[in-house]
Amino acid sequence: GRPSREAAMEYVSNALGGTPLRFQWRHLRGDGVHVDVEVSLARVLVRGKNLLIATVRDITERLEAERRISESLAEKEILLKEIHHRVKNNLQVISSLLSLQSRFVRDASDLAIFTESQNRVRSMALIHEKLYQSGDFTRIDFSGYIESMVAELRRSYGDAAGHVTFRLDVRDVRLAIEKAIPCGLIITELISNALKYAFPDGRKGEVRIAMHSEGPLTVLVVADDGVGIPAGIDSRKATTLGLQLVHSLTGQVGGTIECRTGSGTSFRIEFPEK
């Protein structure tokens, strides 16, 4: 940078011009030791003359404390990133074990249970993967998460998902991990439910996933234009594990759930962001 004398004279000139200044300076003490100081300059009028009042404060210890705090935060960020990475890897191992075990399953209903369990594990692993990849380890962008989860479910259900189109409308929703994991599982269950039951015999259709904020609430809608839930069946009293999980997880995030049937099925879930 500029020579110290030149910089000092500019500070003095600006202060004499009437602009109070506060700046950091590297000061050489009489014993030859450099110290960090904070200098305040202010102009005062004494007997018709402009004078400067200078206050010099040693901030060496403060800067050292700030440096230690910064290093500590960096270490914690690295640790959090490593934790998310390891959790994701462990969940992927569980998913792989389920996949390997399913190869020895011949009964179709038993195989479906393995597939659904694997999708639930993937849903949780994807949360940790997104957190690991982002610079923010406290909140997850649900737009990217849902896109990835839909792609995972498409691969998982194969032909059953081949004739179904997905329409996503997710607007700037970022959730803390304690809400993100149950919410991710809810979305996984509702999409899986639609792919399994809404479009029988190769029927074509659409699944719509919308998510946005309404004041202090996050609103999630998962809807399909399939055959709909049969009349007289209450989703709150469903015997399938998937819908039981949806209601249980909605309660876990402090939310409410509304199910509408008619031309397809629509689930609307509202829960507080905090």
C-alpha positions as CSV (number, residue, x, y, z in Angstrom):
1,G,0.0,0.0,0.0
2,R,1.0,3.6,0.3
3,P,3.8,4.8,2.6
4,S,2.7,5.2,6.2
5,R,3.6,8.9,6.3
6,E,1.5,9.7,3.2
7,A,-1.5,7.8,4.6
8,A,-1.1,9.5,8.0
9,M,-1.0,13.0,6.5
10,E,-4.2,12.2,4.5
11,Y,-6.0,11.1,7.7
12,V,-4.9,14.3,9.4
13,S,-5.9,16.5,6.5
14,N,-9.4,14.9,6.4
15,A,-9.8,15.3,10.1
16,L,-8.8,19.0,10.0
17,G,-11.4,19.4,7.3
18,G,-14.0,18.6,9.8
19,T,-14.6,14.9,9.2
20,P,-14.2,12.8,12.4
21,L,-12.2,9.7,11.6
22,R,-11.7,6.2,13.2
23,F,-9.3,3.8,11.6
24,Q,-7.0,0.9,12.4
25,W,-3.2,1.5,12.3
26,R,-0.1,-0.7,12.7
27,H,2.0,1.2,15.2
28,L,5.7,0.8,15.9
29,R,6.4,1.3,19.6
30,G,9.5,2.7,21.0
31,D,10.7,-0.8,21.9
32,G,10.5,-1.9,18.3
33,V,7.4,-4.0,18.7
34,H,4.5,-3.5,16.2
35,V,1.0,-3.3,17.8
36,D,-2.5,-2.9,16.3
37,V,-4.2,0.3,17.4
38,E,-7.5,2.0,16.8
39,V,-7.1,5.8,16.2
40,S,-9.8,8.3,16.5
41,L,-9.3,11.9,15.2
42,A,-11.6,14.8,15.8
43,R,-11.2,18.5,15.1
44,V,-11.7,21.0,18.0
45,L,-11.6,24.8,18.0
46,V,-9.4,26.2,20.8
47,R,-8.9,30.0,21.1
48,G,-9.6,30.4,17.4
49,K,-7.3,27.7,16.3
50,N,-8.2,24.3,14.7
51,L,-6.6,21.5,16.8
52,L,-6.9,17.7,16.6
53,I,-7.7,15.4,19.5
54,A,-6.3,12.0,18.9
55,T,-7.3,8.9,20.9
56,V,-5.1,5.8,20.4
57,R,-6.3,2.5,21.8
58,D,-4.4,-0.8,21.7
59,I,-6.6,-3.4,20.0
60,T,-4.1,-6.2,19.7
61,E,-6.0,-8.5,22.1
62,R,-9.4,-7.7,20.5
63,L,-8.1,-8.6,17.0
64,E,-6.5,-11.8,18.4
65,A,-9.8,-12.8,20.0
66,E,-11.7,-12.1,16.7
67,R,-9.1,-14.2,14.9
68,R,-9.6,-17.1,17.3
69,I,-13.4,-16.9,17.0
70,S,-13.1,-16.8,13.2
71,E,-10.9,-19.9,13.2
72,S,-13.3,-21.7,15.6
73,L,-16.3,-20.9,13.4
74,A,-14.4,-22.2,10.4
75,E,-13.5,-25.4,12.2
76,K,-17.1,-25.9,13.2
77,E,-18.3,-25.4,9.6
78,I,-15.8,-28.0,8.5
79,L,-17.0,-30.3,11.2
80,L,-20.7,-29.8,10.3
81,K,-19.9,-30.4,6.7
82,E,-18.1,-33.6,7.6
83,I,-21.1,-34.8,9.8
84,H,-23.6,-34.2,7.0
85,H,-21.3,-36.0,4.6
86,R,-20.9,-39.0,6.9
87,V,-24.6,-39.2,7.7
88,K,-25.4,-39.1,4.0
89,N,-22.9,-41.9,3.3
90,N,-24.2,-44.0,6.1
91,L,-27.8,-43.6,4.8
92,Q,-26.6,-44.5,1.3
93,V,-25.0,-47.7,2.7
94,I,-28.4,-48.6,4.3
95,S,-30.1,-47.9,1.0
96,S,-27.6,-50.1,-0.9
97,L,-28.1,-52.9,1.7
98,L,-31.9,-52.7,1.1
99,S,-31.3,-52.8,-2.6
100,L,-29.1,-55.9,-2.3
101,Q,-31.5,-57.7,0.0
102,S,-34.4,-57.0,-2.3
103,R,-32.8,-59.1,-5.1
104,F,-33.6,-62.1,-3.0
105,V,-37.2,-61.2,-2.5
106,R,-39.7,-62.9,-4.9
107,D,-43.0,-61.8,-3.5
108,A,-44.3,-58.6,-5.1
109,S,-45.8,-57.1,-2.0
110,D,-42.6,-57.8,0.0
111,L,-40.5,-56.3,-2.8
112,A,-42.7,-53.1,-2.7
113,I,-42.0,-52.8,1.1
114,F,-38.2,-52.8,0.4
115,T,-38.6,-50.3,-2.4
116,E,-40.7,-47.9,-0.2
117,S,-38.2,-48.3,2.7
118,Q,-35.3,-47.5,0.3
119,N,-37.1,-44.4,-1.0
120,R,-37.6,-43.1,2.6
121,V,-33.9,-43.6,3.3
122,R,-32.9,-41.8,0.1
123,S,-35.2,-39.0,1.0
124,M,-33.3,-38.4,4.3
125,A,-29.9,-38.9,2.6
126,L,-30.7,-36.3,0.0
127,I,-31.4,-33.7,2.7
128,H,-27.9,-34.3,4.1
129,E,-26.4,-34.3,0.7
130,K,-27.9,-30.9,-0.2
131,L,-26.8,-29.4,3.1
132,Y,-23.3,-30.8,2.6
133,Q,-23.1,-29.3,-0.9
134,S,-24.4,-25.9,0.1
135,G,-22.6,-23.2,2.1
136,D,-25.5,-22.9,4.5
137,F,-25.6,-25.9,6.9
138,T,-28.8,-24.7,8.7
139,R,-31.3,-24.4,5.9
140,I,-32.0,-26.3,2.7
141,D,-33.4,-24.9,-0.6
142,F,-36.4,-27.1,-1.3
143,S,-36.7,-26.2,-5.0
144,G,-33.5,-28.2,-5.8
145,Y,-34.3,-30.9,-3.2
146,I,-37.7,-31.7,-4.7
147,E,-36.3,-31.8,-8.2
148,S,-33.7,-34.3,-7.1
149,M,-36.3,-36.3,-5.1
150,V,-38.7,-36.5,-8.1
151,A,-35.8,-37.8,-10.3
152,E,-35.0,-40.5,-7.6
153,L,-38.6,-41.6,-7.4
154,R,-38.9,-41.7,-11.2
155,R,-35.9,-44.1,-11.3
156,S,-37.3,-46.2,-8.4
157,Y,-40.8,-46.7,-9.9
158,G,-39.6,-47.2,-13.4
159,D,-42.4,-48.0,-15.8
160,A,-45.1,-46.9,-13.3
161,A,-43.7,-43.4,-13.5
162,G,-43.0,-43.4,-17.2
163,H,-46.5,-42.2,-18.2
164,V,-46.8,-39.6,-15.5
165,T,-45.6,-36.0,-15.9
166,F,-44.5,-33.8,-12.9
167,R,-45.2,-30.1,-12.6
168,L,-43.2,-28.3,-9.9
169,D,-44.0,-24.9,-8.5
170,V,-41.6,-24.3,-5.5
171,R,-41.1,-20.6,-4.7
172,D,-38.1,-19.6,-2.5
173,V,-38.7,-22.1,0.4
174,R,-35.8,-22.8,2.7
175,L,-36.3,-25.0,5.7
176,A,-34.3,-25.8,8.8
177,I,-33.2,-29.4,9.0
178,E,-35.7,-30.2,11.8
179,K,-38.5,-29.3,9.4
180,A,-36.7,-30.4,6.2
181,I,-36.4,-34.1,7.0
182,P,-40.0,-34.8,7.9
183,C,-41.2,-32.5,5.1
184,G,-39.0,-34.5,2.6
185,L,-40.5,-37.7,3.9
186,I,-44.0,-36.4,3.5
187,I,-43.4,-35.4,-0.1
188,T,-41.8,-38.8,-0.8
189,E,-44.8,-40.6,0.6
190,L,-47.4,-38.6,-1.2
191,I,-45.6,-38.9,-4.6
192,S,-45.1,-42.6,-4.0
193,N,-48.8,-43.0,-3.2
194,A,-49.8,-41.2,-6.4
195,L,-47.5,-43.3,-8.5
196,K,-48.8,-46.6,-6.9
197,Y,-52.5,-45.9,-6.9
198,A,-53.6,-42.9,-9.0
199,F,-52.8,-44.2,-12.5
200,P,-53.6,-47.9,-12.8
201,D,-53.2,-49.9,-16.0
202,G,-50.8,-47.4,-17.6
203,R,-53.1,-44.5,-17.3
204,K,-51.4,-41.2,-18.2
205,G,-51.6,-38.3,-15.7
206,E,-49.9,-35.5,-13.9
207,V,-48.6,-35.0,-10.4
208,R,-48.3,-31.4,-9.2
209,I,-46.0,-30.4,-6.3
210,A,-46.4,-26.8,-5.1
211,M,-44.7,-25.2,-2.2
212,H,-44.6,-21.6,-1.0
213,S,-44.7,-19.3,2.0
214,E,-47.9,-17.6,3.2
215,G,-46.9,-15.3,6.1
216,P,-45.5,-17.4,8.9
217,L,-46.7,-20.6,7.3
218,T,-45.2,-22.9,4.6
219,V,-47.8,-24.4,2.3
220,L,-47.2,-27.7,0.5
221,V,-49.6,-29.1,-2.1
222,V,-49.2,-32.5,-3.7
223,A,-52.0,-33.2,-6.2
224,D,-52.7,-35.7,-9.0
225,D,-55.4,-36.0,-11.7
226,G,-55.7,-39.8,-11.3
227,V,-58.6,-42.0,-10.2
228,G,-58.9,-40.5,-6.7
229,I,-59.3,-42.0,-3.3
230,P,-62.4,-44.3,-3.3
231,A,-65.5,-42.7,-1.7
232,G,-66.0,-43.2,2.0
233,I,-62.3,-43.6,2.7
234,D,-60.8,-41.1,5.2
235,S,-57.1,-40.6,4.7
236,R,-56.7,-39.9,8.5
237,K,-57.9,-43.5,9.2
238,A,-55.9,-45.1,6.4
239,T,-54.3,-48.5,7.1
240,T,-51.4,-48.0,4.8
241,L,-48.1,-47.1,6.4
242,G,-47.5,-44.3,3.9
243,L,-50.5,-42.2,4.7
244,Q,-50.1,-43.0,8.4
245,L,-46.6,-41.6,8.2
246,V,-47.9,-38.5,6.3
247,H,-50.3,-37.7,9.2
248,S,-47.8,-38.5,11.9
249,L,-45.0,-36.3,10.3
250,T,-47.4,-33.5,9.7
251,G,-48.1,-33.5,13.4
252,Q,-44.4,-33.6,14.1
253,V,-43.9,-30.3,12.2
254,G,-46.9,-28.7,13.9
255,G,-48.9,-28.7,10.8
256,T,-52.4,-29.4,9.5
257,I,-53.5,-31.5,6.6
258,E,-56.4,-31.3,4.2
259,C,-57.3,-34.0,1.7
260,R,-59.6,-33.3,-1.3
261,T,-60.9,-35.9,-3.7
262,G,-62.9,-35.6,-6.9
263,S,-61.0,-35.3,-10.2
264,G,-57.9,-36.9,-8.6
265,T,-56.5,-36.4,-5.1
266,S,-55.0,-33.3,-3.5
267,F,-53.2,-33.0,-0.2
268,R,-52.6,-29.5,1.3
269,I,-50.3,-29.3,4.3
270,E,-49.6,-26.1,6.2
271,F,-47.0,-25.8,8.9
272,P,-45.1,-23.0,10.7
273,E,-41.7,-22.2,9.3
274,K,-40.3,-21.9,12.8
